[in-house]
């Protein structure tokens, strides 16, 4: 595999800078003794990272295969290796854009001046960028482990309701098991490589080239698949998601929503290149879990009266579709799954922002207590609608072309029956999202609403978030060719 280092095509090591800037800013916010400047620091650093990620896209040569803008060094026996290719290049701008929007959204919440909260958001951005760019197995695992710290703090200290601590402990149990499985898998891979070549390495490029000599391939696949399935999450490993979504803050949910995509990315990055034969043998099992996830998540979403739990089960349903695309073993299915994962990340964040501001103003997440909010919250209603339509893969949204690619790959490899099942699941997704929009923004409330807060609306920050997300979804929806070129 060709590896092109950053100094051959860029003036600066962009990946390292994008990772370090938010991490250093978080340390400054925590230890700098100037908490009043934390909100400005958050906006400036995330804004700079947006520009760096756009520069990354401009410098990426879509005509050349292999790893681009790679960075590598070793110190005290530890090695660092990062780079981008078609499987992760689009996730980095997604992380930076959503992180920037989260800091804008946070200005409207009670945590607007909480320097510890802002530091956690900055830490998460740096961690996500580091994880998506990692081309060293142990390095990827280390970033995933670090993510636990800020996520647990956000859940316990900035969540809602009396069950925040229990939700955090549930998250810790699930993620802890997943991280343990992934670590054991990575150690087996490295030890297997050491037996074959007498060299202990976690370098993804070297392991990929020598994947045919790996031992215990079936065990490696099962450990890695189940570890990542918890993270995604996929049925039946999803028990932590609706609880944490209900008890955590919308701000933190929108951030680690991107973290959930690490599960899909991990399957593309590690499972398919390292143990492709075993993955194909277990295709029937993975596809079965994907189909169950689609319908289980959609049906439970239809039954929810809490808007946060509804979106959590929507994510579960979407995850099933993404996994089916990855394990279709088709170029079209894989491209569609990656593109759809990015589109889902942006669209679901739009719905979370909309619901978060509704919660800020009404004090409730109960759908029956909401209603008739379109006239007073027009920009939030439109943001929710555009995001929901993108999630439902309607024409004019990026999900449309992505879903068509995914379905083409599924039909090519697995036949029409599975494609019809997927389309039926998408109809259920349309049902629960349009039903939620109608009940929250159009219909009259069935129960007495709580007093609306004194926040004037619409406010500037609200309009900025709505305009940016809607424009990104619409523009990329009508013209997906550049994104597909990156992935291809």
C-alpha positions in Angstrom: 0.0 0.0 0.0 1.3 3.5 -0.9 1.9 5.8 2.0 2.3 9.5 1.2 3.7 11.6 4.1 2.4 15.0 5.0 5.6 16.8 4.0 5.2 15.7 0.4 1.9 17.5 -0.1 1.2 19.9 2.8 3.1 22.7 4.5 2.0 21.5 8.0 1.2 18.2 9.7 -2.6 18.9 9.7 -3.7 15.7 11.4 -1.4 16.3 14.4 -2.4 20.0 14.6 -6.1 19.2 14.5 -5.7 16.7 17.3 -3.4 18.9 19.5 -5.2 22.2 19.2 -8.4 21.1 21.1 -6.4 19.0 23.6 -4.1 21.9 24.4 -7.0 24.3 24.6 -8.8 22.0 27.0 -5.8 22.0 29.3 -5.6 25.8 29.1 -9.3 26.1 29.9 -8.9 23.8 33.0 -5.6 25.0 34.4 -5.3 28.5 32.9 -7.3 30.3 35.7 -9.3 32.3 33.2 -12.6 30.5 33.0 -14.4 33.6 31.7 -12.5 33.1 28.4 -13.4 29.5 28.0 -16.5 30.1 25.7 -14.4 32.2 23.3 -11.5 29.7 23.4 -13.9 26.9 22.5 -15.3 28.8 19.5 -11.9 29.9 18.2 -10.2 26.5 18.5 -13.1 24.6 16.9 -13.4 27.2 14.2 -9.7 26.9 13.4 -10.1 23.1 13.2 -13.0 23.5 10.7 -10.6 25.5 8.5 -7.9 22.9 8.9 -10.3 20.0 8.0 -11.3 21.9 4.9 -7.6 22.3 4.0 -7.3 18.6 4.5 -10.0 18.0 1.9 -8.3 20.4 -0.6 -4.9 18.7 -0.2 -6.2 15.2 -0.5 -5.4 13.7 -3.9 -8.5 11.7 -4.9 -6.7 10.3 -8.0 -4.2 8.4 -5.9 -5.0 5.3 -3.8 -3.3 4.6 -0.4 -2.7 6.6 2.7 -2.3 10.4 2.4 -0.9 13.1 4.7 0.6 10.4 6.9 2.4 11.3 10.1 4.7 8.9 11.9 7.2 9.0 14.8 8.5 6.7 17.6 9.4 7.7 21.2 10.4 5.5 24.1 9.2 2.4 22.4 5.8 3.8 21.5 4.9 4.6 17.9 2.5 7.1 16.4 1.1 6.6 13.0 -1.8 8.6 11.5 -3.1 9.2 8.0 -6.3 9.5 5.9 -7.8 7.5 3.1 -11.3 7.0 1.7 -12.6 5.3 4.8 -11.9 8.2 7.2 -11.4 11.4 5.2 -15.0 12.6 5.5 -15.4 11.8 9.2 -12.8 14.4 10.2 -14.7 17.4 8.7 -17.9 16.0 10.3 -16.1 16.0 13.7 -14.9 19.6 13.4 -18.1 21.0 12.0 -20.3 19.4 14.7 -17.8 20.4 17.4 -18.0 24.0 16.3 -21.8 23.9 16.2 -21.9 22.3 19.7 -20.0 25.3 21.1 -22.5 27.7 19.4 -25.4 25.7 20.8 -23.8 25.6 24.2 -24.1 29.5 24.4 -27.9 28.9 24.8 -27.6 26.5 27.7 -27.0 26.8 31.4 -23.4 25.5 30.8 -22.5 28.4 28.5 -19.8 29.6 31.0 -18.9 26.3 32.6 -15.2 26.0 31.8 -15.1 22.3 32.8 -18.0 21.5 30.5 -16.3 23.4 27.6 -13.0 21.6 28.4 -14.7 18.2 28.1 -16.2 19.2 24.7 -12.7 20.2 23.5 -11.2 17.0 24.8 -13.8 14.9 22.9 -13.0 16.7 19.6 -9.3 16.0 19.9 -10.0 12.4 20.9 -12.3 11.8 18.0 -9.9 13.3 15.5 -7.1 11.2 16.9 -9.2 8.0 16.8 -10.4 8.5 13.2 -6.9 9.3 12.0 -5.1 6.5 13.9 -3.4 3.9 11.7 -1.9 2.1 14.8 -4.2 -0.4 16.5 -3.1 0.4 20.0 -3.3 4.1 19.3 -6.9 3.7 18.2 -7.7 1.7 21.3 -6.0 4.3 23.5 -8.1 7.2 22.0 -11.3 5.1 22.6 -10.3 4.6 26.2 -9.6 8.3 26.8 -13.1 9.1 25.5 -14.6 7.4 28.5 -13.4 10.2 30.8 -15.2 13.3 29.4 -18.3 11.2 28.4 -18.7 10.0 32.0 -18.1 13.4 33.4 -20.7 15.0 31.0 -23.2 12.3 31.9 -22.9 12.6 35.7 -22.3 16.3 36.1 -24.2 17.8 33.2 -27.0 15.3 32.6 -30.7 15.6 33.5 -32.8 13.7 35.9 -32.0 11.7 39.1 -30.6 8.6 37.3 -27.5 10.3 35.8 -25.0 8.3 37.9 -26.7 5.0 37.2 -26.7 5.9 33.4 -23.0 6.6 33.7 -22.3 3.3 35.4 -24.3 1.4 32.8 -22.3 3.2 30.1 -19.0 2.3 31.8 -20.0 -1.4 32.1 -20.9 -1.7 28.4 -18.0 0.3 27.0 -15.6 -1.3 29.4 -16.5 -4.8 28.1 -16.2 -3.5 24.5 -12.8 -1.9 25.1 -11.6 -5.1 26.8 -12.7 -7.2 23.8 -11.0 -4.9 21.3 -7.8 -4.8 23.3 -7.5 -8.6 23.5 -8.2 -8.8 19.8 -5.5 -6.2 19.0 -3.0 -8.0 21.2 -3.8 -11.4 19.5 -3.2 -9.7 16.1 0.2 -8.2 17.2 1.4 -11.4 18.9 0.4 -13.4 15.8 2.5 -11.0 13.6 5.4 -11.4 16.1 5.3 -15.1 15.7 5.4 -14.9 11.9 7.9 -12.1 11.5 9.7 -11.8 14.9 8.6 -8.2 15.1 5.9 -6.8 17.5 4.0 -4.1 15.7 0.6 -2.5 15.8 1.1 -0.7 12.5 -2.1 -1.1 10.5 -0.3 -1.0 7.1 2.1 -3.7 8.0 -0.6 -5.9 9.6 -2.8 -5.5 6.5 0.0 -6.6 4.2 0.6 -9.7 6.3 -3.0 -10.4 7.1 -2.8 -13.8 5.4 -0.4 -15.1 8.1 -2.6 -14.2 11.0 -3.6 -17.0 13.4 -6.9 -17.4 15.4 -8.7 -15.4 12.7 -12.2 -16.5 13.9 -11.5 -15.5 17.4 -10.1 -12.2 16.3 -13.2 -11.5 14.2 -15.6 -12.3 17.1 -13.7 -10.2 19.6 -13.4 -7.2 17.4 -17.0 -7.5 16.0 -18.6 -7.8 19.4 -16.4 -5.0 20.8 -17.3 -2.6 18.0 -21.0 -3.7 18.1 -21.3 -2.5 21.7 -19.8 0.8 20.6 -22.0 1.4 17.5 -24.4 0.1 19.1 -26.0 -2.9 17.3 -28.8 -5.1 18.6 -28.6 -6.7 21.2 -25.7 -4.6 22.6 -27.6 -1.3 22.6 -28.9 -1.3 26.2 -26.8 1.7 27.3 -27.8 4.1 24.5 -31.5 5.0 25.3 -30.7 5.4 29.0 -27.7 7.6 28.4 -29.5 9.6 25.7 -32.4 10.3 28.1 -30.2 11.2 31.1 -27.3 13.0 29.4 -27.3 16.5 27.9 -28.2 17.1 24.3 -24.9 19.0 23.9 -22.8 15.9 24.9 -25.1 13.6 23.0 -24.5 15.5 19.8 -20.8 15.2 20.3 -20.4 11.5 21.2 -23.0 10.8 18.5 -20.0 11.2 16.2 -18.2 8.8 18.5 -20.8 6.1 17.7 -19.6 6.3 14.1 -16.2 5.0 15.3 -17.9 1.6 15.5 -18.8 1.6 11.8 -15.4 3.0 10.9 -13.7 0.4 13.0 -15.4 -2.4 11.1 -14.3 -0.8 7.8 -10.8 -0.1 8.9 -9.9 -3.3 10.9 -12.3 -6.2 10.2 -12.6 -6.1 6.4 -8.9 -5.7 5.6 -7.5 -8.0 8.4 -9.9 -10.9 8.5 -12.0 -10.7 5.3 -12.4 -14.4 4.8 -13.8 -15.0 8.3 -16.0 -11.9 8.0 -17.5 -13.3 4.8 -18.2 -16.6 6.6 -20.1 -14.8 9.3 -21.9 -12.5 6.9 -25.3 -14.3 7.5 -25.0 -13.6 11.3 -24.1 -9.9 10.9 -26.8 -9.3 8.3 -29.3 -11.0 10.6 -28.4 -8.6 13.5 -28.6 -5.7 11.1 -32.1 -6.6 10.0 -33.2 -7.1 13.6 -31.7 -3.7 14.6 -33.5 -1.9 11.8 -37.0 -3.2 12.8 -36.4 -3.4 16.5 -35.1 0.2 16.6 -37.9 1.5 14.4 -40.7 -0.2 16.2 -39.5 1.0 19.6 -39.0 4.5 18.3 -42.7 4.5 17.2 -43.6 3.6 20.8 -41.7 6.4 22.5 -43.1 9.4 24.2 -39.7 10.9 25.1 -38.0 12.6 22.2 -34.5 11.7 23.4 -35.3 8.0 23.6 -37.0 8.2 20.2 -33.8 9.5 18.6 -31.7 6.9 20.4 -33.8 4.1 19.0 -33.6 5.8 15.6 -29.8 5.6 15.8 -30.1 1.9 16.6 -32.3 1.4 13.5 -29.9 3.3 11.3 -26.9 1.3 12.6 -28.5 -1.9 11.4 -28.6 -0.4 7.9 -25.0 0.7 8.0 -23.7 -2.7 9.1 -25.6 -4.4 6.3 -23.9 -2.1 3.8 -20.5 -2.8 5.2 -21.0 -6.6 5.2 -22.5 -6.7 1.7 -18.9 -7.2 0.5 -19.7 -4.9 -2.4 -17.9 -1.8 -3.5 -21.2 0.0 -3.9 -22.4 -1.2 -0.5 -19.3 -0.1 1.3 -19.2 3.4 -0.4 -22.9 3.8 0.4 -22.4 2.8 4.0 -19.6 5.3 4.6 -21.4 8.1 2.9 -24.7 7.3 4.7 -22.8 7.2 8.1 -21.6 10.7 7.5 -25.0 11.9 6.4 -26.7 10.3 9.4 -24.2 11.9 11.8 -25.0 15.4 10.5 -28.8 14.8 10.2 -29.2 13.2 13.7 -27.1 16.1 15.2 -29.6 18.5 13.6 -32.5 16.8 15.2 -30.7 16.7 18.6 -30.0 20.4 18.4 -33.6 21.1 17.6 -34.9 19.0 20.4 -32.3 20.3 22.8 -33.5 23.9 22.3 -37.1 22.8 22.6 -36.2 21.2 25.9 -34.4 24.4 27.1 -37.6 26.4 26.4 -40.3 24.1 27.7 -38.5 22.1 30.3 -39.8 18.8 29.0 -38.8 16.0 26.6 -42.2 14.4 26.7 -43.8 14.5 23.2 -47.4 14.6 24.5 -46.7 17.7 26.4 -45.4 19.5 23.3 -47.3 20.7 20.3 -48.0 23.7 18.2 -44.4 24.9 18.3 -44.0 25.7 14.6 -45.1 29.3 14.8 -42.9 30.2 17.7 -39.9 28.0 16.8 -39.9 28.1 13.0 -36.2 27.7 12.5 -36.0 24.7 14.9 -39.0 23.1 13.1 -37.4 23.5 9.7 -34.0 22.2 11.0 -35.8 19.1 12.4 -37.7 18.6 9.2 -34.7 18.9 6.9 -32.7 16.6 9.1 -35.5 14.1 9.3 -35.9 14.1 5.6 -32.2 13.4 5.2 -32.5 10.5 7.7 -35.4 9.2 5.6 -33.1 9.3 2.5 -35.4 11.6 0.6 -34.3 13.0 -2.8 -32.2 16.1 -2.5 -30.4 14.9 0.7 -27.0 13.1 0.9 -28.7 10.1 2.3 -30.6 9.5 -1.0 -27.5 8.7 -3.2 -25.9 6.9 -0.3 -28.9 4.6 0.3 -29.1 3.9 -3.5 -25.5 2.9 -3.5 -26.0 0.7 -0.5 -29.1 -0.9 -1.9 -27.3 -1.5 -5.2 -24.5 -3.3 -3.4 -27.0 -5.4 -1.4 -29.0 -6.4 -4.5 -25.8 -7.3 -6.3 -24.5 -9.6 -3.5 -27.6 -10.7 -1.5 -30.6 -10.3 -3.8 -33.8 -8.4 -3.9 -35.4 -9.8 -0.8 -32.9 -8.2 1.6 -33.3 -4.9 -0.3 -37.1 -5.0 0.1 -36.6 -5.7 3.9 -34.3 -2.6 4.2 -36.8 -0.4 2.3 -39.6 -1.6 4.6 -37.5 -0.6 7.6 -36.9 2.8 6.0 -40.7 3.3 5.7 -40.9 2.7 9.5 -38.2 5.3 10.0 -40.2 7.8 8.0 -43.3 7.0 10.1 -41.8 7.7 13.5 -39.9 10.8 12.4 -42.8 12.4 10.6 -45.1 11.4 13.5 -42.7 13.1 15.9 -42.5 16.3 13.8 -46.3 16.4 13.6 -46.8 15.9 17.3 -44.1 18.4 18.4 -44.6 21.2 15.9 -48.0 21.0 14.3 -50.6 19.3 16.5 -52.1 20.7 19.7 -50.6 19.4 22.9 -52.5 16.6 24.5 -51.4 17.6 28.0 -50.7 20.8 29.7 -47.3 22.2 28.7 -44.7 23.5 31.2 -44.0 27.3 31.3 -41.9 28.4 28.4 -38.5 29.9 29.4 -37.7 33.6 29.0 -35.3 33.0 26.1 -36.2 35.1 23.2 -36.6 33.1 20.1 -35.6 32.9 17.4 -32.1 33.8 18.5 -29.0 34.3 16.3 -27.2 31.1 17.5 -30.3 29.1 16.7 -30.5 30.5 13.2 -26.8 29.9 12.6 -27.0 26.2 13.6 -30.2 25.7 11.5 -28.7 27.4 8.4 -25.3 25.6 8.5 -26.8 22.1 9.0 -29.6 22.6 6.5 -27.3 24.0 3.8 -24.7 21.3 4.3 -27.4 18.6 3.9 -29.1 20.2 0.9 -25.9 21.1 -1.0 -24.2 17.8 -0.4 -27.6 16.1 -1.2 -27.8 17.6 -4.7 -24.1 17.1 -5.4 -22.6 14.1 -3.8 -19.9 13.5 -6.5 -17.0 15.1 -4.5 -17.8 13.0 -1.4 -18.0 9.8 -3.5 -14.7 10.7 -5.1 -13.1 10.9 -1.7 -14.5 7.6 -0.6 -13.7 5.8 -3.9 
